[in-house]
Amino acid sequence: TYIYKSDGTEKIWRLDPATLQEIDYIQTVTDRSIFNKANELEYVDGKIYANVWQKESMMIINAKSGAIEGVVNFGGLKNKVKQHAELDVFNGIAYHPERKTLFVTGKNWDTLFEVRIIPRKE
């Protein structure tokens, strides 16, 4: 098991949990391009859930290959929280293992949203 670290580029670093030393990295990619701006990370069952810096969206990244397997649009959530001068960007992801849900929020938001990610049927 690794600890994962974002540096805001296309790289997500794997760290040794005992020493916090960088071991290697994956690059976040689609079938068309390399993608950067992964911010806050949450590892769940082989996937990295990463909010996109300054966007109301979250990438679902394969932790081994770096392939972006999906994007979740959280546009509109910010409108559902108390509006005030200090309100800031979407930026918070946490996993609840018993319920298999994610909690998402933003900076200075007064609300924590519990969501379940359901794969889209093709």
C-alpha positions in Angstrom: 0.0 0.0 0.0 1.2 3.5 -0.9 0.4 7.0 0.1 -0.5 9.1 -2.9 0.6 12.8 -3.4 -0.4 15.3 -6.0 1.9 18.1 -7.0 -0.7 19.8 -9.3 1.0 18.6 -12.4 0.1 15.4 -14.4 2.0 13.4 -11.8 0.6 11.6 -8.8 3.4 10.4 -6.7 3.5 7.0 -4.8 5.2 7.4 -1.4 6.6 4.8 0.9 4.2 5.0 3.9 7.1 4.4 6.4 9.5 7.0 5.1 7.3 9.2 2.9 10.0 9.0 0.3 8.8 9.3 -3.4 9.0 5.9 -5.0 7.6 6.6 -8.4 4.7 8.3 -10.1 1.8 7.7 -12.4 0.7 10.3 -15.0 -3.0 11.1 -15.3 -4.0 10.5 -18.9 -7.0 10.0 -21.2 -6.9 8.4 -24.6 -6.2 11.8 -26.0 -3.9 13.7 -23.6 -2.1 14.0 -20.4 -4.1 15.9 -17.8 -2.9 18.0 -14.9 -4.5 19.8 -11.9 -5.3 16.8 -9.7 -5.7 18.3 -6.3 -7.1 16.6 -3.1 -6.8 12.8 -3.4 -8.7 9.9 -1.9 -7.7 6.3 -2.6 -10.5 3.7 -2.7 -10.2 0.1 -3.9 -7.5 0.7 -6.6 -8.9 4.0 -7.7 -7.8 7.6 -6.9 -10.6 10.1 -6.6 -9.1 13.5 -7.3 -10.8 16.9 -7.4 -9.7 19.1 -10.3 -8.1 22.3 -9.1 -10.4 25.3 -9.4 -13.2 23.1 -11.0 -16.4 21.6 -9.6 -15.4 18.1 -10.8 -13.6 15.0 -9.7 -11.6 12.5 -11.7 -11.6 8.8 -11.1 -8.1 7.6 -11.8 -6.7 4.0 -12.1 -4.1 4.0 -9.3 -1.8 1.6 -11.3 -1.9 3.0 -14.8 -2.9 6.7 -14.2 -5.8 6.3 -16.8 -8.7 8.6 -16.1 -11.6 6.2 -16.1 -14.3 8.8 -15.4 -15.1 12.4 -14.4 -17.9 13.4 -12.0 -19.5 16.8 -12.5 -20.4 18.4 -9.1 -21.5 21.7 -10.8 -24.3 23.2 -8.8 -23.3 21.9 -5.4 -21.8 25.2 -4.4 -25.2 26.8 -5.0 -26.7 24.5 -2.4 -24.6 25.8 0.5 -24.9 29.0 2.5 -23.6 31.9 0.3 -21.1 34.2 2.0 -18.0 36.3 1.2 -15.5 33.5 2.3 -17.1 30.8 0.2 -14.5 29.1 -2.0 -13.9 26.2 -4.4 -15.0 22.6 -4.3 -12.1 20.8 -2.6 -12.8 17.9 -0.3 -13.2 14.2 -0.7 -13.4 11.5 2.0 -14.5 7.8 1.8 -16.9 6.1 4.1 -15.9 2.4 3.9 -19.0 0.9 5.6 -21.5 2.7 3.4 -19.2 2.8 0.4 -20.0 6.4 -0.2 -17.9 9.6 -0.6 -18.3 12.8 1.3 -17.6 15.9 -0.8 -17.4 19.5 0.2 -15.6 22.7 -0.5 -13.5 25.3 1.2 -15.6 27.3 3.8 -18.7 25.4 2.8 -21.2 24.8 5.6 -22.4 21.5 4.1 -20.9 18.0 3.6 -22.6 16.0 0.8 -22.7 12.2 0.9 -22.7 10.7 -2.6 -22.6 7.3 -4.2 -20.8 7.0 -7.5 -22.7 4.7 -9.8 -20.9 3.6 -13.0 -22.7 4.9 -16.1 -24.2 2.1 -18.3 -23.1 2.2 -21.9 
